[in-house]
């Protein structure tokens, strides 16, 4: 596995972990066809478990993508310095 691929995967995992640990606290209430989502700005790293809401999944995904892009960029820099 080359440096670009390895750093891409490391960035993806690290970004996903950071996104999971910093996800906003949220509550989702479903009553029939009506769905209400309430979010708080505080981190819920220490909060109890439960299903992730769509807003939390988007937050985690965004951080994972940012981490992957940064990892890929670092891989290109590492390859350029080698050659």
Backbone as XML, in Angstrom:
<?xml version="1.0"?>
<chain id="A" units="angstrom">
  <residue number="1" name="UNK">
    <atom name="N" x="0.855" y="-1.177" z="0.000"/>
    <atom name="CA" x="0.000" y="0.000" z="0.000"/>
    <atom name="C" x="0.903" y="1.244" z="0.000"/>
  </residue>
  <residue number="2" name="UNK">
    <atom name="N" x="0.617" y="2.176" z="-0.880"/>
    <atom name="CA" x="1.462" y="3.367" z="-0.957"/>
    <atom name="C" x="1.031" y="4.419" z="0.074"/>
  </residue>
  <residue number="3" name="UNK">
    <atom name="N" x="1.809" y="5.488" z="0.165"/>
    <atom name="CA" x="1.594" y="6.508" z="1.195"/>
    <atom name="C" x="0.259" y="7.221" z="1.014"/>
  </residue>
  <residue number="4" name="UNK">
    <atom name="N" x="-0.132" y="7.482" z="-0.234"/>
    <atom name="CA" x="-1.398" y="8.198" z="-0.460"/>
    <atom name="C" x="-2.585" y="7.399" z="0.058"/>
  </residue>
  <residue number="5" name="UNK">
    <atom name="N" x="-2.602" y="6.111" z="-0.254"/>
    <atom name="CA" x="-3.717" y="5.261" z="0.187"/>
    <atom name="C" x="-3.738" y="5.117" z="1.702"/>
  </residue>
  <residue number="6" name="UNK">
    <atom name="N" x="-2.558" y="4.902" z="2.280"/>
    <atom name="CA" x="-2.482" y="4.727" z="3.734"/>
    <atom name="C" x="-2.932" y="5.987" z="4.467"/>
  </residue>
  <residue number="7" name="UNK">
    <atom name="N" x="-2.449" y="7.152" z="4.038"/>
    <atom name="CA" x="-2.825" y="8.392" z="4.707"/>
    <atom name="C" x="-4.284" y="8.766" z="4.440"/>
  </residue>
  <residue number="8" name="UNK">
    <atom name="N" x="-4.822" y="8.370" z="3.288"/>
    <atom name="CA" x="-6.247" y="8.574" z="3.016"/>
    <atom name="C" x="-7.089" y="7.799" z="4.024"/>
  </residue>
  <residue number="9" name="UNK">
    <atom name="N" x="-6.735" y="6.538" z="4.238"/>
    <atom name="CA" x="-7.491" y="5.710" z="5.194"/>
    <atom name="C" x="-7.326" y="6.209" z="6.630"/>
  </residue>
  <residue number="10" name="UNK">
    <atom name="N" x="-6.118" y="6.599" z="6.985"/>
    <atom name="CA" x="-5.889" y="7.128" z="8.339"/>
    <atom name="C" x="-6.688" y="8.415" z="8.544"/>
  </residue>
  <residue number="11" name="UNK">
    <atom name="N" x="-6.685" y="9.299" z="7.537"/>
    <atom name="CA" x="-7.450" y="10.542" z="7.633"/>
    <atom name="C" x="-8.940" y="10.288" z="7.723"/>
  </residue>
  <residue number="12" name="UNK">
    <atom name="N" x="-9.427" y="9.302" z="6.961"/>
    <atom name="CA" x="-10.850" y="8.960" z="6.993"/>
    <atom name="C" x="-11.272" y="8.464" z="8.371"/>
  </residue>
  <residue number="13" name="UNK">
    <atom name="N" x="-10.490" y="7.569" z="8.931"/>
    <atom name="CA" x="-10.810" y="7.017" z="10.257"/>
    <atom name="C" x="-10.672" y="8.091" z="11.336"/>
  </residue>
  <residue number="14" name="UNK">
    <atom name="N" x="-9.596" y="8.873" z="11.275"/>
    <atom name="CA" x="-9.393" y="9.919" z="12.286"/>
    <atom name="C" x="-10.496" y="10.974" z="12.196"/>
  </residue>
  <residue number="15" name="UNK">
    <atom name="N" x="-10.864" y="11.365" z="10.979"/>
    <atom name="CA" x="-11.938" y="12.345" z="10.812"/>
    <atom name="C" x="-13.275" y="11.815" z="11.314"/>
  </residue>
  <residue number="16" name="UNK">
    <atom name="N" x="-13.558" y="10.550" z="11.028"/>
    <atom name="CA" x="-14.794" y="9.945" z="11.527"/>
    <atom name="C" x="-14.830" y="9.873" z="13.041"/>
  </residue>
  <residue number="17" name="UNK">
    <atom name="N" x="-13.694" y="9.558" z="13.646"/>
    <atom name="CA" x="-13.625" y="9.494" z="15.107"/>
    <atom name="C" x="-13.814" y="10.872" z="15.729"/>
  </residue>
  <residue number="18" name="UNK">
    <atom name="N" x="-13.158" y="11.875" z="15.167"/>
    <atom name="CA" x="-13.323" y="13.246" z="15.678"/>
    <atom name="C" x="-14.769" y="13.695" z="15.493"/>
  </residue>
  <residue number="19" name="UNK">
    <atom name="N" x="-15.364" y="13.390" z="14.351"/>
    <atom name="CA" x="-16.762" y="13.747" z="14.109"/>
    <atom name="C" x="-17.701" y="13.070" z="15.093"/>
  </residue>
  <residue number="20" name="UNK">
    <atom name="N" x="-17.418" y="11.802" z="15.415"/>
    <atom name="CA" x="-18.262" y="11.078" z="16.363"/>
    <atom name="C" x="-18.143" y="11.658" z="17.763"/>
  </residue>
  <residue number="21" name="UNK">
    <atom name="N" x="-16.921" y="12.006" z="18.149"/>
    <atom name="CA" x="-16.721" y="12.539" z="19.498"/>
    <atom name="C" x="-17.233" y="13.966" z="19.655"/>
  </residue>
  <residue number="22" name="UNK">
    <atom name="N" x="-17.376" y="14.707" z="18.567"/>
    <atom name="CA" x="-17.840" y="16.095" z="18.654"/>
    <atom name="C" x="-19.257" y="16.267" z="18.116"/>
  </residue>
  <residue number="23" name="UNK">
    <atom name="N" x="-19.972" y="15.178" z="17.915"/>
    <atom name="CA" x="-21.322" y="15.289" z="17.341"/>
    <atom name="C" x="-22.237" y="16.064" z="18.293"/>
  </residue>
  <residue number="24" name="UNK">
    <atom name="N" x="-23.164" y="16.828" z="17.726"/>
    <atom name="CA" x="-24.085" y="17.592" z="18.584"/>
    <atom name="C" x="-25.098" y="16.653" z="19.243"/>
  </residue>
  <residue number="25" name="UNK">
    <atom name="N" x="-25.464" y="16.998" z="20.456"/>
    <atom name="CA" x="-26.480" y="16.228" z="21.149"/>
    <atom name="C" x="-27.806" y="16.491" z="20.461"/>
  </residue>
  <residue number="26" name="UNK">
    <atom name="N" x="-28.578" y="15.447" z="20.239"/>
    <atom name="CA" x="-29.826" y="15.608" z="19.497"/>
    <atom name="C" x="-30.888" y="14.662" z="20.037"/>
  </residue>
  <residue number="27" name="UNK">
    <atom name="N" x="-32.116" y="15.057" z="19.837"/>
    <atom name="CA" x="-33.254" y="14.218" z="20.176"/>
    <atom name="C" x="-34.217" y="14.255" z="18.995"/>
  </residue>
  <residue number="28" name="UNK">
    <atom name="N" x="-34.713" y="13.103" z="18.607"/>
    <atom name="CA" x="-35.638" y="13.030" z="17.481"/>
    <atom name="C" x="-36.948" y="12.419" z="17.979"/>
  </residue>
  <residue number="29" name="UNK">
    <atom name="N" x="-38.051" y="13.123" z="17.724"/>
    <atom name="CA" x="-39.372" y="12.686" z="18.163"/>
    <atom name="C" x="-40.203" y="12.364" z="16.924"/>
  </residue>
  <residue number="30" name="UNK">
    <atom name="N" x="-40.725" y="11.145" z="16.857"/>
    <atom name="CA" x="-41.547" y="10.744" z="15.716"/>
    <atom name="C" x="-42.956" y="10.442" z="16.208"/>
  </residue>
  <residue number="31" name="UNK">
    <atom name="N" x="-43.912" y="11.151" z="15.622"/>
    <atom name="CA" x="-45.323" y="10.916" z="15.922"/>
    <atom name="C" x="-46.026" y="10.735" z="14.574"/>
  </residue>
  <residue number="32" name="UNK">
    <atom name="N" x="-46.268" y="9.501" z="14.222"/>
    <atom name="CA" x="-46.877" y="9.234" z="12.919"/>
    <atom name="C" x="-45.972" y="9.731" z="11.807"/>
  </residue>
  <residue number="33" name="UNK">
    <atom name="N" x="-46.532" y="10.482" z="10.865"/>
    <atom name="CA" x="-45.714" y="10.984" z="9.757"/>
    <atom name="C" x="-44.878" y="12.214" z="10.134"/>
  </residue>
  <residue number="34" name="UNK">
    <atom name="N" x="-45.095" y="12.751" z="11.330"/>
    <atom name="CA" x="-44.387" y="13.952" z="11.773"/>
    <atom name="C" x="-43.106" y="13.564" z="12.511"/>
  </residue>
  <residue number="35" name="UNK">
    <atom name="N" x="-41.997" y="14.192" z="12.132"/>
    <atom name="CA" x="-40.713" y="13.930" z="12.770"/>
    <atom name="C" x="-40.084" y="15.265" z="13.163"/>
  </residue>
  <residue number="36" name="UNK">
    <atom name="N" x="-39.765" y="15.410" z="14.466"/>
    <atom name="CA" x="-39.170" y="16.634" z="14.977"/>
    <atom name="C" x="-37.807" y="16.289" z="15.566"/>
  </residue>
  <residue number="37" name="UNK">
    <atom name="N" x="-36.781" y="17.031" z="15.150"/>
    <atom name="CA" x="-35.431" y="16.816" z="15.660"/>
    <atom name="C" x="-34.987" y="18.050" z="16.435"/>
  </residue>
  <residue number="38" name="UNK">
    <atom name="N" x="-34.557" y="17.839" z="17.687"/>
    <atom name="CA" x="-34.097" y="18.930" z="18.549"/>
    <atom name="C" x="-32.615" y="18.703" z="18.800"/>
  </residue>
  <residue number="39" name="UNK">
    <atom name="N" x="-31.796" y="19.740" z="18.523"/>
    <atom name="CA" x="-30.360" y="19.607" z="18.726"/>
    <atom name="C" x="-29.866" y="20.648" z="19.710"/>
  </residue>
  <residue number="40" name="UNK">
    <atom name="N" x="-28.822" y="20.273" z="20.431"/>
    <atom name="CA" x="-28.143" y="21.164" z="21.366"/>
    <atom name="C" x="-26.733" y="21.383" z="20.854"/>
  </residue>
  <residue number="41" name="UNK">
    <atom name="N" x="-26.121" y="22.513" z="21.132"/>
    <atom name="CA" x="-24.778" y="22.811" z="20.652"/>
    <atom name="C" x="-23.686" y="22.151" z="21.477"/>
  </residue>
  <residue number="42" name="UNK">
    <atom name="N" x="-24.018" y="21.570" z="22.604"/>
    <atom name="CA" x="-23.013" y="20.939" z="23.456"/>
    <atom name="C" x="-22.583" y="19.601" z="22.869"/>
  </residue>
  <residue number="43" name="UNK">
    <atom name="N" x="-21.347" y="19.194" z="23.154"/>
    <atom name="CA" x="-20.841" y="17.904" z="22.701"/>
    <atom name="C" x="-21.492" y="16.803" z="23.525"/>
  </residue>
  <residue number="44" name="UNK">
    <atom name="N" x="-21.766" y="15.686" z="22.881"/>
    <atom name="CA" x="-22.408" y="14.578" z="23.593"/>
    <atom name="C" x="-21.458" y="13.397" z="23.724"/>
  </residue>
  <residue number="45" name="UNK">
    <atom name="N" x="-20.151" y="13.660" z="23.795"/>
    <atom name="CA" x="-19.179" y="12.576" z="23.883"/>
    <atom name="C" x="-19.414" y="11.732" z="25.129"/>
  </residue>
  <residue number="46" name="UNK">
    <atom name="N" x="-19.832" y="12.344" z="26.210"/>
    <atom name="CA" x="-20.059" y="11.600" z="27.435"/>
    <atom name="C" x="-21.514" y="11.211" z="27.643"/>
  </residue>
  <residue number="47" name="UNK">
    <atom name="N" x="-22.377" y="11.567" z="26.712"/>
    <atom name="CA" x="-23.809" y="11.287" z="26.864"/>
    <atom name="C" x="-24.088" y="9.810" z="26.621"/>
  </residue>
  <residue number="48" name="UNK">
    <atom name="N" x="-25.259" y="9.387" z="27.052"/>
    <atom name="CA" x="-25.671" y="8.009" z="26.870"/>
    <atom name="C" x="-25.807" y="7.654" z="25.402"/>
  </residue>
  <residue number="49" name="UNK">
    <atom name="N" x="-25.841" y="6.358" z="25.121"/>
    <atom name="CA" x="-25.911" y="5.867" z="23.740"/>
    <atom name="C" x="-27.267" y="6.123" z="23.111"/>
  </residue>
  <residue number="50" name="UNK">
    <atom name="N" x="-27.524" y="5.416" z="22.055"/>
    <atom name="CA" x="-28.764" y="5.568" z="21.327"/>
    <atom name="C" x="-28.486" y="5.666" z="19.843"/>
  </residue>
  <residue number="51" name="UNK">
    <atom name="N" x="-29.566" y="5.664" z="19.073"/>
    <atom name="CA" x="-29.412" y="5.761" z="17.626"/>
    <atom name="C" x="-28.968" y="7.160" z="17.235"/>
  </residue>
  <residue number="52" name="UNK">
    <atom name="N" x="-28.184" y="7.222" z="16.171"/>
    <atom name="CA" x="-27.740" y="8.516" z="15.652"/>
    <atom name="C" x="-28.843" y="9.126" z="14.798"/>
  </residue>
  <residue number="53" name="UNK">
    <atom name="N" x="-29.034" y="10.420" z="14.918"/>
    <atom name="CA" x="-29.999" y="11.117" z="14.077"/>
    <atom name="C" x="-29.334" y="11.452" z="12.747"/>
  </residue>
  <residue number="54" name="UNK">
    <atom name="N" x="-30.121" y="11.880" z="11.783"/>
    <atom name="CA" x="-29.566" y="12.193" z="10.467"/>
    <atom name="C" x="-28.595" y="13.371" z="10.546"/>
  </residue>
  <residue number="55" name="UNK">
    <atom name="N" x="-28.866" y="14.345" z="11.398"/>
    <atom name="CA" x="-27.952" y="15.476" z="11.574"/>
    <atom name="C" x="-26.613" y="15.038" z="12.136"/>
  </residue>
  <residue number="56" name="UNK">
    <atom name="N" x="-26.641" y="14.084" z="13.068"/>
    <atom name="CA" x="-25.394" y="13.582" z="13.643"/>
    <atom name="C" x="-24.600" y="12.777" z="12.610"/>
  </residue>
  <residue number="57" name="UNK">
    <atom name="N" x="-25.291" y="11.993" z="11.798"/>
    <atom name="CA" x="-24.619" y="11.216" z="10.760"/>
    <atom name="C" x="-23.970" y="12.153" z="9.746"/>
  </residue>
  <residue number="58" name="UNK">
    <atom name="N" x="-24.665" y="13.229" z="9.385"/>
    <atom name="CA" x="-24.092" y="14.204" z="8.456"/>
    <atom name="C" x="-22.856" y="14.867" z="9.062"/>
  </residue>
  <residue number="59" name="UNK">
    <atom name="N" x="-22.905" y="15.172" z="10.347"/>
    <atom name="CA" x="-21.768" y="15.779" z="11.046"/>
    <atom name="C" x="-20.558" y="14.846" z="11.004"/>
  </residue>
  <residue number="60" name="UNK">
    <atom name="N" x="-20.773" y="13.583" z="11.333"/>
    <atom name="CA" x="-19.692" y="12.598" z="11.331"/>
    <atom name="C" x="-19.148" y="12.411" z="9.920"/>
  </residue>
  <residue number="61" name="UNK">
    <atom name="N" x="-20.039" y="12.330" z="8.939"/>
    <atom name="CA" x="-19.613" y="12.158" z="7.554"/>
    <atom name="C" x="-18.793" y="13.324" z="7.045"/>
  </residue>
  <residue number="62" name="UNK">
    <atom name="N" x="-19.191" y="14.527" z="7.406"/>
    <atom name="CA" x="-18.455" y="15.719" z="6.989"/>
    <atom name="C" x="-17.040" y="15.704" z="7.555"/>
  </residue>
  <residue number="63" name="UNK">
    <atom name="N" x="-16.907" y="15.375" z="8.819"/>
    <atom name="CA" x="-15.581" y="15.312" z="9.431"/>
    <atom name="C" x="-14.745" y="14.198" z="8.809"/>
  </residue>
  <residue number="64" name="UNK">
    <atom name="N" x="-15.371" y="13.065" z="8.473"/>
    <atom name="CA" x="-14.638" y="11.969" z="7.838"/>
    <atom name="C" x="-14.133" y="12.375" z="6.462"/>
  </residue>
  <residue number="65" name="UNK">
    <atom name="N" x="-14.948" y="13.079" z="5.689"/>
    <atom name="CA" x="-14.525" y="13.534" z="4.358"/>
    <atom name="C" x="-13.391" y="14.545" z="4.477"/>
  </residue>
  <residue number="66" name="UNK">
    <atom name="N" x="-13.502" y="15.470" z="5.416"/>
    <atom name="CA" x="-12.434" y="16.457" z="5.614"/>
    <atom name="C" x="-11.135" y="15.753" z="6.012"/>
  </residue>
  <residue number="67" name="UNK">
    <atom name="N" x="-11.223" y="14.781" z="6.895"/>
    <atom name="CA" x="-10.037" y="14.024" z="7.298"/>
    <atom name="C" x="-9.431" y="13.259" z="6.128"/>
  </residue>
  <residue number="68" name="UNK">
    <atom name="N" x="-10.279" y="12.681" z="5.272"/>
    <atom name="CA" x="-9.786" y="11.944" z="4.112"/>
    <atom name="C" x="-9.081" y="12.871" z="3.130"/>
  </residue>
  <residue number="69" name="UNK">
    <atom name="N" x="-9.645" y="14.045" z="2.901"/>
    <atom name="CA" x="-9.015" y="15.010" z="1.988"/>
    <atom name="C" x="-7.667" y="15.463" z="2.543"/>
  </residue>
  <residue number="70" name="UNK">
    <atom name="N" x="-7.620" y="15.739" z="3.834"/>
    <atom name="CA" x="-6.343" y="16.138" z="4.451"/>
    <atom name="C" x="-5.325" y="14.997" z="4.386"/>
  </residue>
  <residue number="71" name="UNK">
    <atom name="N" x="-5.768" y="13.773" z="4.621"/>
    <atom name="CA" x="-4.873" y="12.624" z="4.533"/>
    <atom name="C" x="-4.354" y="12.405" z="3.121"/>
  </residue>
  <residue number="72" name="UNK">
    <atom name="N" x="-5.220" y="12.562" z="2.127"/>
    <atom name="CA" x="-4.799" y="12.413" z="0.741"/>
    <atom name="C" x="-3.798" y="13.503" z="0.364"/>
  </residue>
  <residue number="73" name="UNK">
    <atom name="N" x="-4.055" y="14.726" z="0.810"/>
    <atom name="CA" x="-3.112" y="15.821" z="0.559"/>
    <atom name="C" x="-1.762" y="15.535" z="1.187"/>
  </residue>
  <residue number="74" name="UNK">
    <atom name="N" x="-1.758" y="15.018" z="2.405"/>
    <atom name="CA" x="-0.500" y="14.666" z="3.071"/>
    <atom name="C" x="0.197" y="13.537" z="2.320"/>
  </residue>
  <residue number="75" name="UNK">
    <atom name="N" x="-0.566" y="12.618" z="1.737"/>
    <atom name="CA" x="0.017" y="11.536" z="0.948"/>
    <atom name="C" x="0.700" y="12.063" z="-0.303"/>
  </residue>
  <residue number="76" name="UNK">
    <atom name="N" x="0.080" y="13.034" z="-0.968"/>
    <atom name="CA" x="0.708" y="13.641" z="-2.143"/>
    <atom name="C" x="2.008" y="14.359" z="-1.759"/>
  </residue>
  <residue number="77" name="UNK">
    <atom name="N" x="1.983" y="15.058" z="-0.635"/>
    <atom name="CA" x="3.190" y="15.752" z="-0.175"/>
    <atom name="C" x="4.287" y="14.741" z="0.153"/>
  </residue>
  <residue number="78" name="UNK">
    <atom name="N" x="3.934" y="13.633" z="0.797"/>
    <atom name="CA" x="4.919" y="12.611" z="1.157"/>
    <atom name="C" x="5.503" y="11.968" z="-0.101"/>
  </residue>
  <residue number="79" name="UNK">
    <atom name="N" x="4.687" y="11.697" z="-1.106"/>
    <atom name="CA" x="5.177" y="11.115" z="-2.356"/>
    <atom name="C" x="6.086" y="12.084" z="-3.109"/>
  </residue>
  <residue number="80" name="UNK">
    <atom name="N" x="5.750" y="13.350" z="-3.090"/>
    <atom name="CA" x="6.549" y="14.347" z="-3.799"/>
    <atom name="C" x="7.929" y="14.510" z="-3.161"/>
  </residue>
  <residue number="81" name="UNK">
    <atom name="N" x="7.983" y="14.411" z="-1.829"/>
    <atom name="CA" x="9.276" y="14.552" z="-1.133"/>
    <atom name="C" x="10.172" y="13.343" z="-1.374"/>
  </residue>
  <residue number="82" name="UNK">
    <atom name="N" x="9.550" y="12.177" z="-1.604"/>
    <atom name="CA" x="10.319" y="10.963" z="-1.862"/>
    <atom name="C" x="11.006" y="11.013" z="-3.230"/>
  </residue>
  <residue number="83" name="UNK">
    <atom name="N" x="10.283" y="11.555" z="-4.209"/>
    <atom name="CA" x="10.777" y="11.501" z="-5.589"/>
    <atom name="C" x="11.604" y="12.585" z="-6.014"/>
  </residue>
</chain>
